[in-house]
């Protein structure tokens, strides 16, 4: 009996982590323009946040910049936003609250952050990590821009 319950729990967990979630997507022209990786507008900084994995594909996770939700990610999606230079806080929805990453943006630079899904106790969680420009651009190119 216990083996059957354990198998059922594993099956449900895998179904949740490998299903499919969808989010609003940007027009193809916007996606193409963002993938040119041009310098941000004058007196601004650029931020790319991407999720280039299918692990946890049934899970959508909110992303915030400075406490403001910019949208939800699904598998192989990204956001591109311009922000003012200075100190900022990125946050992503996780199992028991937000995971936070603080950074300082310089004028004229683009910054790249990878969001990844991780196993949780009850549901999948998510976290963010800063990545290099080369790794970030490669990751963004694997994704499609979300709104």
C-alpha positions in Angstrom: 0.0 0.0 0.0 2.7 2.5 1.0 4.6 1.7 -2.3 1.5 2.5 -4.3 1.1 5.8 -2.4 4.8 6.7 -3.0 4.5 5.9 -6.7 1.4 8.1 -6.9 3.2 11.0 -5.2 6.1 10.6 -7.6 3.8 10.5 -10.6 1.9 13.6 -9.6 5.1 15.5 -8.9 6.5 14.6 -12.3 3.3 15.5 -14.0 3.3 18.9 -12.4 7.0 19.5 -13.2 6.8 18.4 -16.8 3.4 19.7 -17.9 3.0 22.9 -19.9 2.3 26.4 -18.8 1.8 29.4 -21.1 2.2 33.2 -20.6 1.4 36.2 -22.8 4.1 36.6 -25.5 5.6 39.7 -27.1 5.2 40.3 -30.8 7.9 38.6 -33.0 9.2 42.1 -33.9 9.8 43.0 -30.3 11.5 39.7 -29.6 13.8 40.2 -32.5 14.6 43.7 -31.5 15.4 42.6 -27.9 17.7 39.9 -29.2 19.9 42.5 -31.0 21.3 43.2 -27.5 21.8 46.9 -28.3 22.9 49.3 -25.6 20.1 50.6 -23.5 18.6 54.0 -24.1 20.5 57.1 -22.9 20.8 57.2 -19.0 19.3 53.8 -18.7 20.4 50.2 -18.0 19.1 47.0 -19.6 18.0 43.8 -17.8 17.3 40.4 -19.3 15.8 37.7 -17.2 15.5 34.4 -18.9 14.3 30.8 -18.1 15.9 28.5 -20.7 14.8 25.1 -19.3 11.8 22.8 -19.7 12.2 21.5 -16.1 9.1 22.5 -14.3 7.4 23.4 -17.5 3.9 23.3 -15.9 5.0 26.0 -13.4 4.7 29.7 -14.0 6.7 31.9 -11.7 6.3 35.7 -11.2 9.4 37.9 -11.5 9.7 41.3 -9.9 12.0 44.3 -10.3 12.0 46.5 -7.2 8.8 45.0 -5.8 6.9 45.5 -9.1 5.8 42.3 -10.9 6.9 42.5 -14.5 5.3 39.2 -15.5 5.4 35.4 -15.2 7.9 33.1 -16.8 7.2 29.7 -18.4 9.7 27.4 -20.1 12.0 29.1 -22.6 10.8 32.6 -22.0 12.5 35.9 -21.1 11.9 39.5 -20.2 13.8 42.6 -21.4 13.4 45.8 -19.4 15.1 49.1 -19.2 15.7 50.5 -15.7 17.4 53.5 -14.1 21.0 53.0 -13.0 21.5 52.3 -9.3 20.6 49.7 -6.7 17.9 47.2 -7.6 16.2 44.1 -6.3 15.1 41.2 -8.5 12.8 38.7 -7.0 11.2 35.5 -8.1 8.3 33.6 -6.7 9.3 30.5 -4.8 7.7 27.9 -2.6 7.7 29.8 0.7 8.1 33.4 -0.4 10.3 35.3 -2.9 13.9 34.5 -3.6 15.8 37.9 -3.9 18.9 39.0 -5.8 20.3 42.5 -5.3 22.4 44.2 -7.9 23.7 47.6 -8.9 23.1 48.7 -12.5 25.5 51.0 -14.4 24.3 53.4 -17.1 24.6 52.0 -20.6 25.1 48.3 -19.6 22.9 45.3 -20.1 22.6 42.7 -17.2 21.6 39.1 -17.6 19.9 36.9 -15.0 18.9 33.2 -15.3 15.8 32.1 -13.5 15.7 28.4 -12.7 13.2 26.0 -11.2 14.2 23.8 -8.3 12.4 21.0 -6.4 10.4 22.1 -3.4 8.7 20.3 -0.6 5.1 20.9 -1.9 5.6 22.6 -5.2 8.6 23.7 -7.4 10.5 26.8 -6.3 12.5 29.2 -8.3 15.7 31.3 -7.9 17.8 33.8 -9.9 21.5 34.0 -10.7 23.5 36.6 -12.4 25.3 35.3 -15.5 28.0 36.7 -17.9 27.0 38.6 -21.0 28.0 35.7 -23.2 26.1 33.1 -21.2 23.1 35.5 -20.9 22.9 36.2 -24.6 23.2 32.5 -25.4 20.4 31.8 -22.9 18.1 34.6 -24.2 18.6 33.4 -27.8 17.1 30.0 -26.8 14.0 31.7 -25.5 11.0 33.8 -26.7 10.1 37.2 -25.1 7.2 37.2 -22.7 5.0 40.2 -21.8 
